[in-house]
Amino acid sequence: MTALTIAVASGKGGTGKTSVAASLALSAPSAQYIDCDVETPNGHLFLRPEIQRRGEVRMRTPQMDPSLCTLCGACAEACEFNALAVTRDKVLVFAELCHGCGVCAYLCPVEGAVTEVQRGIGLLEMGQAKGADATQLQFAKGRLNVGETGSVGVIKAVKQHATHDGLRVLDAPAGTACPMVETVQGADYCVLVTEPTPFGLHDLKLAVEVVRRLGVPCGVVLNRCDIGDDRVKDYCETEGLPLLMEIPFERSLAEAYARGLPWVEARPEYRDRFHGLLEAIQGELEP
């Protein structure tokens, strides 16, 4: 298999995105699973990897020299994230709001008044996981530190470890905000996991709009397909979205999730189904 990066996303939380991502990664003889849901990573609960390396994610944060700062306010005015505030006697830095863009140091008119220091915002973990049939799976996970808001920085760092020369599966955060955008951006294909409910359809529409703006081709996996109604299917047909896979609402799948078992291990017949999903995605990408 040539290198293929598939992002698994969902506009709505709780659709089974991580279950789909883990089973998709295990459906290939050799692959890499990258957990980009850095605020609530849980792929490790299903894949049980052996962590071999850890590293800290750091971000540049401004530091003011009070002996040089003239309190002109240029830095605070330029900051798009309100991470700086000028008071009567000093500039306050709200590190948790800083995105590390460096514009404050760049625009400061006094050389040396603003310097940048490295601040830890998260953790990376890399290792190996093994499927029930001895499938080899590389594993990488990012985790944002409690109290921090710079999840995009951690996602960028963990995506740098997406180095497998075959299948790479990116488990994206739920929703359609910046963390999801950062994960999907640059992927070869995006699988959108949804459910046949009004909330599922509403958030699927948002996710489709975002992914299309990013220029990434996408298809839909419909989980719990035998509940709700047909409006998601009708939407996919109207929009020309391929319905790649339908997963029924079954007690055995819910029990597997509760026990932390990937579906392809709890139900061996699902290995063929997810292998078929991978083939369907490859078919969508063929010219």
GIBELUR-V804086 format. One record per residue. N is the residue number from 1. RES is the residue in three letters. PHI is phi as a letter, one per 40 degrees, with the letter a starting at -180 (NA if undefined). OMEGA is omega as a letter, one per 30 degrees, with the letter a starting at -180 (NA if undefined). D_LAST is the distance of its C-alpha to the last C-alpha in Angstrom with 2 decimals. Layout:
# GIBELUR-V804086
{{N/RES/PHI/OMEGA/D_LAST} {N/RES/PHI/OMEGA/D_LAST}}
This chain:
# GIBELUR-V804086
{{1/MET/NA/l/16.38} {2/THR/c/a/14.98} {3/ALA/d/a/16.21} {4/LEU/a/l/14.90} {5/THR/b/a/16.95} {6/ILE/b/l/17.30} {7/ALA/c/l/19.95} {8/VAL/b/a/21.97} {9/ALA/b/l/23.89} {10/SER/a/l/26.06} {11/GLY/c/a/27.88} {12/LYS/b/l/30.86} {13/GLY/c/l/32.72} {14/GLY/g/a/33.68} {15/THR/c/a/30.61} {16/GLY/g/a/30.09} {17/LYS/d/a/27.51} {18/THR/c/l/29.03} {19/SER/c/l/29.43} {20/VAL/c/a/25.74} {21/ALA/c/a/24.86} {22/ALA/c/a/27.42} {23/SER/c/l/26.46} {24/LEU/c/l/22.73} {25/ALA/c/a/23.78} {26/LEU/c/a/26.20} {27/SER/c/l/23.75} {28/ALA/c/l/22.26} {29/PRO/c/l/24.62} {30/SER/a/a/24.61} {31/ALA/a/l/23.52} {32/GLN/b/l/24.99} {33/TYR/b/a/26.18} {34/ILE/b/a/27.06} {35/ASP/c/l/29.38} {36/CYS/c/l/29.00} {37/ASP/c/a/31.31} {38/VAL/c/l/34.06} {39/GLU/c/l/36.71} {40/THR/b/a/36.64} {41/PRO/c/l/34.81} {42/ASN/a/l/35.22} {43/GLY/c/a/32.50} {44/HIS/c/l/35.21} {45/LEU/c/a/37.20} {46/PHE/c/a/34.64} {47/LEU/c/l/33.55} {48/ARG/f/a/37.04} {49/PRO/c/l/36.01} {50/GLU/c/a/38.51} {51/ILE/c/a/38.60} {52/GLN/b/a/39.08} {53/ARG/a/l/38.86} {54/ARG/b/l/39.72} {55/GLY/a/a/39.63} {56/GLU/c/l/40.74} {57/VAL/c/a/38.56} {58/ARG/b/l/40.55} {59/MET/b/l/40.34} {60/ARG/c/l/42.33} {61/THR/b/a/45.14} {62/PRO/c/l/47.71} {63/GLN/b/a/51.31} {64/MET/c/l/54.02} {65/ASP/c/a/57.06} {66/PRO/c/l/59.92} {67/SER/c/a/62.03} {68/LEU/b/a/59.55} {69/CYS/c/l/57.95} {70/THR/c/a/59.54} {71/LEU/g/a/58.13} {72/CYS/c/l/56.62} {73/GLY/g/a/53.80} {74/ALA/c/a/50.98} {75/CYS/c/a/49.03} {76/ALA/c/a/49.41} {77/GLU/c/a/48.53} {78/ALA/c/a/45.26} {79/CYS/c/a/44.18} {80/GLU/c/a/41.60} {81/PHE/b/l/42.23} {82/ASN/f/l/46.06} {83/ALA/c/a/46.54} {84/LEU/b/l/49.53} {85/ALA/a/a/52.79} {86/VAL/c/l/55.74} {87/THR/b/a/59.19} {88/ARG/c/a/62.60} {89/ASP/b/l/62.77} {90/LYS/a/l/59.33} {91/VAL/b/l/55.55} {92/LEU/c/l/54.27} {93/VAL/b/l/50.97} {94/PHE/c/a/49.17} {95/ALA/d/a/47.01} {96/GLU/c/l/45.14} {97/LEU/c/a/43.79} {98/CYS/c/l/42.76} {99/HIS/b/l/39.07} {100/GLY/g/a/39.92} {101/CYS/c/l/38.57} {102/GLY/g/a/41.61} {103/VAL/c/a/42.34} {104/CYS/c/l/45.95} {105/ALA/c/a/46.76} {106/TYR/c/a/44.99} {107/LEU/c/a/46.97} {108/CYS/c/a/50.31} {109/PRO/c/a/52.85} {110/VAL/b/a/54.99} {111/GLU/c/l/53.70} {112/GLY/g/a/53.82} {113/ALA/c/l/54.56} {114/VAL/b/l/51.17} {115/THR/b/a/49.80} {116/GLU/b/l/46.98} {117/VAL/b/l/47.42} {118/GLN/c/a/44.98} {119/ARG/b/a/45.18} {120/GLY/c/l/43.70} {121/ILE/b/a/41.52} {122/GLY/a/a/39.78} {123/LEU/b/l/39.16} {124/LEU/b/l/36.32} {125/GLU/b/a/36.41} {126/MET/b/l/34.37} {127/GLY/a/a/34.78} {128/GLN/b/l/33.65} {129/ALA/b/a/33.36} {130/LYS/b/l/33.42} {131/GLY/c/a/32.31} {132/ALA/c/a/34.67} {133/ASP/b/l/33.06} {134/ALA/g/l/33.31} {135/THR/d/l/29.74} {136/GLN/c/a/29.79} {137/LEU/b/l/28.66} {138/GLN/c/a/29.08} {139/PHE/b/l/30.45} {140/ALA/a/a/30.95} {141/LYS/a/l/32.69} {142/GLY/b/l/34.02} {143/ARG/b/l/37.16} {144/LEU/c/l/38.69} {145/ASN/c/l/42.47} {146/VAL/c/l/44.57} {147/GLY/g/l/45.57} {148/GLU/c/l/42.79} {149/THR/b/a/40.22} {150/GLY/c/a/37.83} {151/SER/c/a/35.13} {152/VAL/c/l/32.37} {153/GLY/c/l/34.04} {154/VAL/c/l/34.02} {155/ILE/c/l/30.35} {156/LYS/d/a/29.50} {157/ALA/c/a/31.69} {158/VAL/c/l/30.27} {159/LYS/c/l/26.64} {160/GLN/c/l/27.77} {161/HIS/c/l/28.35} {162/ALA/c/a/24.74} {163/THR/b/a/24.62} {164/HIS/c/a/23.41} {165/ASP/c/l/21.02} {166/GLY/b/a/19.23} {167/LEU/c/l/18.96} {168/ARG/b/a/20.64} {169/VAL/b/l/21.67} {170/LEU/c/l/23.27} {171/ASP/c/a/25.85} {172/ALA/c/l/26.28} {173/PRO/c/l/29.55} {174/ALA/c/l/30.03} {175/GLY/g/a/30.14} {176/THR/b/a/28.38} {177/ALA/c/a/30.67} {178/CYS/d/l/30.23} {179/PRO/c/l/29.91} {180/MET/c/l/26.91} {181/VAL/c/a/25.32} {182/GLU/c/a/26.03} {183/THR/c/a/24.50} {184/VAL/c/a/21.17} {185/GLN/d/l/20.82} {186/GLY/g/l/18.50} {187/ALA/c/l/16.90} {188/ASP/c/a/13.23} {189/TYR/a/l/13.78} {190/CYS/b/l/17.00} {191/VAL/c/l/18.66} {192/LEU/b/a/21.44} {193/VAL/c/a/24.37} {194/THR/a/l/26.79} {195/GLU/b/a/29.57} {196/PRO/c/l/30.69} {197/THR/b/l/33.50} {198/PRO/d/l/34.28} {199/PHE/c/l/33.98} {200/GLY/c/l/30.66} {201/LEU/c/a/29.23} {202/HIS/d/a/30.83} {203/ASP/c/l/29.46} {204/LEU/c/l/25.97} {205/LYS/d/l/25.85} {206/LEU/c/a/26.94} {207/ALA/c/l/24.40} {208/VAL/c/l/21.48} {209/GLU/c/l/22.88} {210/VAL/c/a/23.19} {211/VAL/c/l/19.71} {212/ARG/c/l/18.21} {213/ARG/c/l/20.63} {214/LEU/c/l/19.42} {215/GLY/g/a/15.84} {216/VAL/b/l/14.71} {217/PRO/c/a/12.51} {218/CYS/a/l/14.96} {219/GLY/a/a/16.17} {220/VAL/b/l/19.75} {221/VAL/b/a/22.05} {222/LEU/b/l/25.26} {223/ASN/c/a/28.26} {224/ARG/f/a/31.60} {225/CYS/c/a/29.84} {226/ASP/c/l/33.06} {227/ILE/b/l/35.12} {228/GLY/g/a/35.11} {229/ASP/b/a/33.56} {230/ASP/c/a/30.38} {231/ARG/c/l/29.80} {232/VAL/c/l/26.95} {233/LYS/c/l/25.14} {234/ASP/c/l/26.00} {235/TYR/c/l/24.70} {236/CYS/c/l/21.30} {237/GLU/c/a/21.13} {238/THR/c/a/22.36} {239/GLU/c/a/19.98} {240/GLY/g/l/16.85} {241/LEU/c/l/16.77} {242/PRO/c/l/15.67} {243/LEU/c/a/18.90} {244/LEU/c/a/17.82} {245/MET/a/l/21.34} {246/GLU/b/a/24.93} {247/ILE/b/a/27.86} {248/PRO/c/l/31.33} {249/PHE/c/a/34.46} {250/GLU/b/a/36.29} {251/ARG/c/a/39.37} {252/SER/c/l/38.26} {253/LEU/c/l/35.22} {254/ALA/c/l/37.57} {255/GLU/c/l/40.05} {256/ALA/c/l/37.48} {257/TYR/c/a/36.56} {258/ALA/c/l/40.29} {259/ARG/c/a/40.84} {260/GLY/g/l/37.98} {261/LEU/b/l/36.04} {262/PRO/c/a/32.24} {263/TRP/c/a/31.28} {264/VAL/c/l/29.77} {265/GLU/c/l/33.22} {266/ALA/c/a/35.36} {267/ARG/b/a/33.52} {268/PRO/d/l/32.06} {269/GLU/c/l/30.14} {270/TYR/c/l/28.03} {271/ARG/c/l/26.61} {272/ASP/c/a/24.68} {273/ARG/c/l/23.68} {274/PHE/c/l/22.34} {275/HIS/c/l/20.61} {276/GLY/c/l/18.94} {277/LEU/c/l/18.08} {278/LEU/c/l/16.42} {279/GLU/c/l/14.40} {280/ALA/c/l/13.47} {281/ILE/c/l/12.33} {282/GLN/c/l/10.19} {283/GLY/c/l/8.72} {284/GLU/c/a/8.19} {285/LEU/c/l/6.36} {286/GLU/c/a/3.84} {287/PRO/c/NA/0.00}}
